[in-house]
Amino acid sequence: RCLRSQMNQIGNYWAPRVEDPLPEPVLDGADLISLSEALKQAHFPDSQDALLAARYRLAFDEIFLLQFGVIRKKRAWEERTGRIFEMPQGWLETQLSHLPFQLTGAQQRSLEDVRSDLSSGHPMNRLLQGDVGSGKTVIAAMAAAIIAQAGAQTALMAPTSILAEQHYHNLLNLLTGEGSDLQPGQIRLMVGATPEAEKDKVRAGLAEGWIKIVIGTHALIEDPVNFADLHLVIIDEQHRFGVGQRARLRAKGKNPHLLVMTATPIPRSLALSVYGDLDLSIIDEMPPGRQPVDTHVLTPRERERAYRLIQSQIEAGHQVFIIYPLVEESEKSEEKAAVKEHERLQEEVFSDLKLGLLHGRLRPSEKEEVMTQFRDGEFQILVSTSVVEVGVDVPNATVMLIEGAHRFGLAQLHQFRGRVGRG
């Protein structure tokens, strides 16, 4: 009661004296009450409607100021000058003709957005959004090729070593070979597990300029990594990196173009508010042959039903992921853990099958070995934790069972779903 009395005194004194930053036309246009009235009604409302009006006004102020900051940031970036990257007549068409597939309409639109940005004279600041498997990597590859044919450099940063390695192999396949301007040695990989001697070679190649494209993890933002002529920064799964980390990589070039990619669905309203400083390209079309993935929620008593589905898919020649939130059992949690469940499933449920085990405590070489065995079909089932969230491409996998799904975020679950249906 004493505290409420103090609040009331302060509110009655200060609320009428608070200057409203919004002009009358904005207040009228958005049907808002004044800020002083909102502060008063938020703490001591006259009615439920008055409380809702106060909360609406305060929420409006938050999103309005956020938009203001985002637009200011966007305009400041647009005022900078960026290197113009033009292509010889017919060059891009020739590169696309060497791809083992045709671009979808959505990919063509996104590539045209990127090409236009690179030739605009201002640094590209673009968010490329598309579902897992929609073909974002080929857009990034073509952007890197445009930069490389002009003699400049590209850095692609991914959140995990597995994903970085996948991008490295994809870019090698897409950008080297017959009719390409790039040699395999001009595209390099640098992750935390890269041997120090190899890292030294990559650092030297980047500083001297003969490495044109480098793919890596956080290792790319370390101080010893310097570029001779960095003009394109590509960041995959950008929500996994902090603002400071993205800025540190971008600072290694002079106003480089920026392309950030995400497979996490972002509602348009949120994209405009939180990522309003970025231009948005959406790949809303899947390549031919990709099947939609059905998602079902089962209760624990229906686990046997899930096991029967798994058994039927394996009998049909396919493979399966089973995901757990923990590596090992904990006294603080009743959740199932991968190590113990791998043992139980192998002995009691799928005794006639081969089960692999993958989790974050394995050494990088052990993880790679397990993934290679699963990819090659030596394991029918891979029991894993969230380490398979990104960068795992096994076209033969058709089912994923996630235990303790409430322990994962929506972005993680969306990524998990993208591990199946890739064939």
C-alpha positions in Angstrom: 0.0 0.0 0.0 2.9 2.3 0.9 4.6 1.7 -2.5 1.3 2.2 -4.4 0.9 5.5 -2.6 4.3 6.6 -3.6 3.7 5.6 -7.2 0.5 7.5 -7.3 2.2 10.7 -6.0 5.0 10.4 -8.5 2.5 9.7 -11.3 0.3 12.6 -10.5 3.3 14.9 -10.4 5.4 13.7 -13.4 2.9 12.3 -15.8 1.3 15.7 -16.8 4.9 17.1 -17.2 6.2 14.5 -19.6 6.6 16.0 -23.1 5.0 13.9 -25.9 7.5 13.3 -28.7 4.8 12.5 -31.2 3.0 15.3 -33.2 -0.8 15.6 -33.2 -1.2 14.3 -36.8 0.6 11.0 -35.8 -1.5 10.7 -32.6 -4.7 11.3 -34.6 -3.8 9.0 -37.5 -2.9 6.1 -35.2 -5.8 6.8 -32.7 -3.4 7.2 -29.8 -3.9 8.8 -26.4 -1.2 11.3 -25.1 1.9 9.9 -23.5 1.1 11.6 -20.1 -2.3 10.0 -20.1 -0.8 6.6 -21.1 1.7 6.7 -18.2 -1.1 7.5 -15.8 -3.6 4.9 -17.1 -0.9 2.2 -17.3 -0.4 2.4 -13.5 -3.8 3.5 -12.3 -6.3 2.8 -15.0 -9.9 4.1 -14.8 -11.1 1.1 -16.8 -10.0 -2.0 -18.7 -10.4 -0.1 -22.0 -8.2 2.8 -20.6 -5.5 0.2 -19.6 -5.6 -1.3 -23.1 -5.3 2.2 -24.7 -2.3 3.0 -22.5 -0.5 -0.3 -23.3 -1.2 0.3 -27.0 0.3 3.7 -26.9 3.4 2.6 -25.0 3.8 -0.4 -27.4 3.4 2.0 -30.4 6.2 4.2 -29.0 8.6 1.2 -28.8 8.0 0.0 -32.3 8.0 3.6 -33.7 11.4 4.3 -32.1 12.7 1.0 -33.3 11.6 1.8 -36.9 13.1 5.2 -36.6 16.5 3.8 -35.6 16.3 1.1 -38.3 15.5 3.7 -41.1 18.2 6.0 -39.9 20.7 3.1 -40.1 19.5 2.2 -43.6 19.8 5.7 -44.9 23.3 6.1 -43.4 24.4 2.9 -45.1 22.8 4.0 -48.4 24.8 7.2 -48.3 28.0 5.3 -48.5 29.6 4.4 -51.8 30.4 0.8 -52.8 32.4 -0.7 -55.6 30.4 -1.2 -58.8 30.6 -4.8 -60.1 29.6 -5.1 -63.7 29.9 -8.3 -65.8 31.0 -8.8 -69.4 28.2 -9.3 -71.9 26.7 -12.8 -71.5 29.1 -13.8 -68.6 26.3 -14.5 -66.1 24.3 -16.5 -68.6 27.4 -18.6 -69.4 27.9 -19.3 -65.7 24.3 -20.3 -65.2 24.4 -22.7 -68.2 27.2 -24.7 -66.4 25.0 -25.3 -63.4 23.6 -28.9 -63.1 20.1 -27.5 -62.7 17.9 -24.6 -63.8 17.1 -21.8 -61.4 13.5 -21.5 -60.2 11.6 -18.3 -60.9 12.1 -17.2 -57.3 15.9 -17.8 -57.5 16.1 -15.8 -60.8 14.3 -12.9 -59.1 16.6 -13.0 -56.1 19.7 -13.3 -58.3 18.5 -10.2 -60.2 18.1 -8.3 -56.9 21.7 -9.2 -55.9 23.1 -8.4 -59.4 21.3 -5.0 -59.3 22.7 -4.2 -55.8 26.3 -5.1 -56.8 26.1 -2.7 -59.8 24.4 0.1 -57.9 27.4 2.0 -56.5 26.1 1.6 -53.0 26.9 -1.3 -50.6 24.3 -4.2 -50.9 22.5 -4.7 -47.6 20.2 -7.7 -48.4 18.4 -10.4 -46.4 17.8 -13.6 -48.5 15.1 -15.6 -46.9 14.1 -19.1 -48.1 13.0 -22.4 -46.7 15.6 -25.1 -46.1 16.4 -26.6 -49.5 15.0 -23.7 -51.5 18.4 -22.9 -53.1 19.9 -19.9 -51.3 23.4 -21.3 -51.7 23.4 -21.0 -55.4 22.5 -17.3 -55.2 25.4 -16.8 -52.8 27.7 -18.7 -55.1 26.7 -16.6 -58.1 27.2 -13.4 -56.1 30.7 -14.6 -55.1 31.5 -15.5 -58.7 30.5 -11.9 -59.8 32.9 -10.5 -57.2 35.7 -13.0 -58.1 35.6 -12.3 -61.9 36.4 -8.7 -61.0 39.4 -9.7 -59.0 37.9 -9.0 -55.5 37.3 -11.3 -52.5 34.3 -12.8 -50.8 34.0 -14.2 -47.2 31.1 -16.6 -46.3 30.6 -17.1 -42.6 28.5 -20.0 -41.2 27.6 -20.8 -37.6 29.0 -24.4 -37.5 31.9 -26.3 -39.0 29.6 -28.8 -40.6 27.6 -26.1 -42.4 30.8 -24.3 -43.4 32.2 -27.5 -44.9 29.0 -28.2 -46.8 29.1 -24.7 -48.3 32.8 -25.2 -49.2 32.0 -28.4 -51.1 28.9 -26.8 -52.8 30.9 -23.8 -53.9 33.7 -26.0 -55.3 31.1 -27.9 -57.3 29.3 -24.9 -58.5 32.2 -22.5 -59.2 35.1 -24.6 -60.4 35.4 -26.8 -63.4 34.8 -26.4 -67.1 34.1 -22.8 -68.2 34.8 -21.4 -64.7 37.0 -18.4 -63.9 38.0 -19.9 -60.6 40.5 -22.7 -59.7 39.8 -25.0 -56.6 42.8 -23.4 -54.8 41.2 -20.0 -54.9 38.3 -21.2 -52.8 39.4 -22.2 -49.3 37.9 -23.4 -46.0 38.9 -22.1 -42.5 37.2 -23.4 -39.4 38.3 -23.9 -35.8 39.5 -27.4 -36.5 41.6 -26.4 -39.5 45.3 -27.3 -38.7 47.4 -24.2 -37.9 49.7 -24.7 -40.8 46.7 -24.7 -43.2 45.3 -21.6 -41.5 48.6 -19.8 -42.0 48.4 -20.6 -45.8 44.8 -19.4 -46.0 45.7 -16.2 -44.1 48.6 -15.5 -46.4 46.4 -16.2 -49.5 43.7 -13.8 -48.2 46.3 -11.1 -47.4 48.0 -11.5 -50.8 44.7 -11.6 -52.6 45.1 -14.9 -54.6 42.4 -16.6 -52.5 39.1 -15.2 -53.9 36.5 -16.9 -51.7 36.9 -18.1 -48.1 34.3 -20.1 -46.2 34.5 -20.4 -42.5 33.0 -20.1 -39.0 33.8 -17.5 -36.3 37.5 -18.2 -37.2 37.1 -15.6 -40.0 36.6 -12.7 -37.6 39.8 -13.4 -35.6 42.4 -10.5 -35.8 45.1 -12.4 -37.8 42.7 -12.8 -40.7 43.1 -9.9 -43.1 41.9 -9.4 -46.7 43.6 -7.7 -49.6 40.3 -6.7 -51.3 37.2 -7.9 -49.5 34.1 -6.6 -51.2 31.4 -9.2 -50.4 30.4 -10.6 -47.0 27.9 -13.5 -46.9 26.5 -14.6 -43.6 24.4 -17.8 -43.4 21.9 -18.4 -40.6 22.5 -14.8 -39.6 20.3 -15.0 -36.5 23.1 -17.3 -35.0 25.6 -14.4 -35.0 25.6 -11.2 -32.9 25.6 -7.7 -34.3 29.2 -7.3 -33.2 30.4 -10.4 -34.9 28.8 -9.4 -38.2 30.3 -5.9 -37.9 33.8 -7.3 -37.2 33.7 -9.3 -40.4 32.3 -6.4 -42.4 35.1 -4.1 -41.0 37.7 -6.3 -42.7 36.7 -4.6 -46.1 36.0 -1.1 -47.2 32.2 -0.7 -47.4 31.8 -4.3 -48.6 28.5 -5.6 -50.0 26.5 -7.7 -47.4 24.2 -10.6 -48.1 22.7 -12.4 -45.1 20.7 -15.6 -45.4 18.2 -17.3 -43.2 15.9 -20.3 -43.5 14.0 -19.3 -40.4 10.5 -18.0 -41.5 10.2 -14.3 -40.5 6.7 -12.7 -40.7 6.8 -9.7 -43.0 5.9 -7.3 -40.2 8.8 -8.6 -38.0 11.2 -8.5 -41.0 10.3 -4.9 -41.7 10.7 -3.8 -38.1 13.7 -5.8 -36.9 15.5 -6.1 -40.3 14.1 -2.9 -41.8 17.6 -1.7 -42.7 17.9 -4.7 -45.0 16.4 -5.1 -48.4 14.4 -8.3 -48.5 14.5 -11.1 -51.2 12.3 -14.2 -50.6 12.7 -17.5 -52.3 9.2 -18.7 -52.0 9.4 -21.6 -54.6 11.0 -25.0 -54.0 13.1 -26.7 -56.7 11.2 -29.4 -58.8 10.8 -32.7 -57.1 11.1 -31.5 -53.4 8.3 -33.0 -51.4 6.5 -31.1 -48.6 7.4 -32.4 -45.1 4.5 -33.3 -42.8 4.9 -32.5 -39.1 3.0 -34.5 -36.4 2.8 -34.1 -32.6 2.6 -37.5 -30.8 2.0 -38.1 -27.1 4.4 -40.4 -25.2 1.9 -43.3 -25.4 2.1 -43.1 -29.2 5.9 -43.7 -29.3 5.4 -47.3 -30.5 3.5 -45.8 -33.5 6.5 -43.6 -34.3 8.8 -46.7 -34.1 6.6 -48.6 -36.5 6.8 -45.7 -39.0 10.6 -45.7 -38.6 10.7 -49.5 -39.2 8.6 -49.2 -42.3 10.7 -46.4 -43.8 13.9 -48.4 -43.2 12.4 -51.5 -44.8 11.7 -49.3 -47.8 15.4 -48.5 -47.9 15.4 -45.1 -46.3 17.1 -43.6 -43.2 16.0 -41.9 -40.0 17.1 -39.3 -37.5 16.1 -39.5 -33.8 16.9 -36.3 -31.9 17.3 -35.8 -28.1 17.7 -32.5 -26.2 20.5 -33.8 -23.9 23.8 -35.7 -24.4 23.7 -37.5 -21.1 21.0 -37.9 -18.4 20.9 -35.2 -15.7 19.6 -35.3 -12.2 18.1 -31.8 -12.9 16.1 -33.0 -15.9 13.8 -35.8 -16.7 14.4 -35.5 -20.4 15.7 -38.5 -22.3 19.4 -38.3 -23.3 21.1 -39.4 -26.5 23.8 -41.7 -25.1 21.5 -43.7 -22.9 18.7 -43.8 -25.4 21.1 -44.9 -28.2 22.0 -47.9 -26.1 18.4 -48.7 -25.3 17.2 -48.4 -28.9 20.0 -50.5 -30.2 19.4 -53.3 -27.6 15.6 -53.2 -27.2 13.8 -51.6 -30.1 15.9 -51.8 -33.3 18.2 -54.6 -32.4 18.4 -55.8 -36.0 19.5 -52.4 -37.3 22.7 -50.3 -37.1 22.4 -47.1 -35.1 25.0 -44.3 -35.1 25.5 -41.8 -32.3 26.3 -38.1 -32.8 26.6 -35.3 -30.2 28.6 -32.2 -29.5 31.1 -33.8 -27.1 32.6 -35.9 -29.8 35.9 -34.7 -31.4 35.5 -33.1 -34.8 37.1 -36.1 -36.5 34.7 -38.4 -34.8 31.7 -36.3 -35.8 32.8 -36.3 -39.4 33.3 -40.1 -39.3 29.8 -40.7 -37.9 28.2 -38.4 -40.5 30.1 -40.0 -43.3 29.0 -43.4 -42.2 25.4 -42.3 -42.0 25.6 -40.5 -45.4 27.1 -43.7 -46.9 24.3 -45.9 -45.5 26.3 -47.8 -42.9 23.8 -46.6 -40.2 20.1 -46.8 -40.8 19.3 -44.6 -37.8 21.3 -41.7 -36.5 20.7 -40.8 -32.8 21.8 -37.3 -32.3 21.5 -34.0 -30.4 21.0 -30.6 -32.0 24.4 -30.8 -33.8 22.5 -31.9 -36.9 20.4 -28.7 -36.8 22.2 -27.2 -39.9 24.5 -28.4 -42.6 23.6 -32.1 -42.8 22.5 -33.2 -46.2 21.4 -36.8 -46.4 18.8 -37.2 -49.3 17.9 -40.7 -48.2 16.6 -39.6 -44.8 12.8 -39.4 -44.7 11.8 -39.3 -41.1 13.0 -37.4 -38.0 11.7 -38.2 -34.5 12.3 -35.4 -32.0 12.1 -36.3 -28.3 11.5 -33.5 -25.9 10.6 -31.1 -28.7 9.6 -28.4 -26.1 13.3 -28.1 -25.2 14.1 -26.7 -28.7 13.3 -23.2 -30.1 11.1 -22.7 -33.2 14.0 -21.8 -35.4 15.8 -25.1 -34.3 12.7 -27.2 -35.0 12.4 -25.5 -38.4 16.0 -26.4 -39.2 15.5 -30.0 -37.9 12.6 -30.4 -40.3 14.8 -29.3 -43.2 17.1 -32.3 -42.6 14.5 -34.7 -44.1 12.7 -34.7 -47.5 15.9 -33.6 -49.2 15.8 -36.3 -51.8 
